[in-house]
Amino acid sequence: MYDFGAPSPANTSTRLPWRSSGWAGVRPTVWFLGLTSLLTDVSSEMVTSVLPMYVVMQLGMTPLALGALDGIYQGAAAVVRTVSALVADRLGRHKTVAVAGYATSALAKLGYLAAGTAWPALTGVIVADRLGKGIRTAPRDALIAQHSSLSHLATSFGAHRAMDAAGAALGPLAAFGILMLAPGRFDQVFLVSFAVAVMGVAALVLLVHAPVVDAPTAPKSRVSVALALRTVAAPGFRPLVIAACGLSVASVSDALLYLTLQRALAFDAARLPLLYVGTPVCYFMLAGPFGALADRLGARPMFLAGHVCLLFVYVMLALTPAGPALLGACLLLLGAYYAATDGVLAAMASAVLPGHARATGLSVLATGTSVARAIAAVAFGAIWTYRGSTPALVVFAVALLGAIAAGRMLLMPALGESRGTGTETPPRGKEP
């Protein structure tokens, strides 16, 4: 039986010493995975940025319908996430499973062309797109952890998420440009999105070299559904899962927050995709520095501070008069929220999970947070539809404040640690 109390930062048998500091210590494989994510996010965010306008403005659906659609978007990946991670860990072929996920999402982009305005078909395509994300995310993050030293985990994830954010900023700009040149031609957005997604798959296949993890590192007999459940009991992992899920269920999705901003500022709905640019730009600028800061000062305080940024977004949207200052502050705080939580959470989990089951553990964590976010999207959309956006923001602000307090209590033992992801730095002779 594997001792979950002894963190295994990565497959040390296939890694060489890497002692550079800061972003210079991020390995080439991580940068290539970042390029894949950049291209894929250009593709994904081209679609995501136009969905609120497409669903609410063009199809005439309610915020509740958008919340339900966004809930599907957030939660569909949970259906296959753990299964794909188990397969990746069992076979030791994390790259192969990741390629399958990226390819599935790329093919789904063609489905948007065929779905048109039919609600059932559109829902099916969104599910297929998110299934691809569910298949690829945990194996990809396991590859990042495998090619990172323990002292650079948060920095590596921060570098990857920065490139991911760069793609998330470029995608809405591309969609906005297409719709400006060809108003109402959503089919052109979907077609270009598919072409860029194919480039992302090609980058992963051609540039990322990930050897198959051998049996001593990934004992196949131990990788099972039971292992997925046992990972939750790993010291330091279970409270992290509970805290992350509690915070996620009080987290409003970008689509609903941006629609709230659009209604408050009363600007042209055609400019809605531009809101999807501001947050990723801030995310891009902050992800690397926040990751390095988390490695130096502590990942858990950084994680909780990120949710405080989100809390301020709720308060400002509910109480601050509409104006350019409100728009700028919300986009900056949302970028800071993602920079302080996304990669940092993956780094914290990677530090306490055994190497042979890391993808499985990451999938359990991501599944829990995705389901929680799906619930949040539907709940916020429902409150908005029947009571208004301001009451919805107040309810979620109170819920998030309680979740932050509960999260601090759950993670309290780790908050006293002075640095890193919450694990001890390996002895110099054993450092990967």
Secondary structure, 3 states (H helix, E strand, C coil): CCCCCCCCCCCHHHCCCCCCCHHHHCCHHHHHHHHHHHHHHHHHHHHHHHHHHHHHHHCCCCHHHHHHHHHHHHHCCHHHHHHHHHHHHHHCCHHHHHHHHHHHHHHHHHHHHHHCCCHHHHHHHHHHHHHHHHHHHHHHHHHHHHCCCHHHHHHHHHHHHHHHHHHHHHHHHHHHHHHHHCCCCHHHHHHHHHHHHHHHHHHHHHHCCCCCCCCCCCCHHHCCHHHHHHHCCCCCCHHHHHHHHHHHCCCCCHHHHHHHHHHHHCCCHHHHHHHHHHHHHHHHHHHHHHHHHHHHHCHHHHHHHHHHHHHHHHHHHHHCCCCHHHHHHHHHHHHHHHHHHHHHHHHHHHHHCCHHHHHHHHHHHHHHHHHHHHHHHHHHHHHHHHHCHHHHHHHHHHHHHHHHHHHHHHCHHHHCCCCCCCCCCCCHHHCC
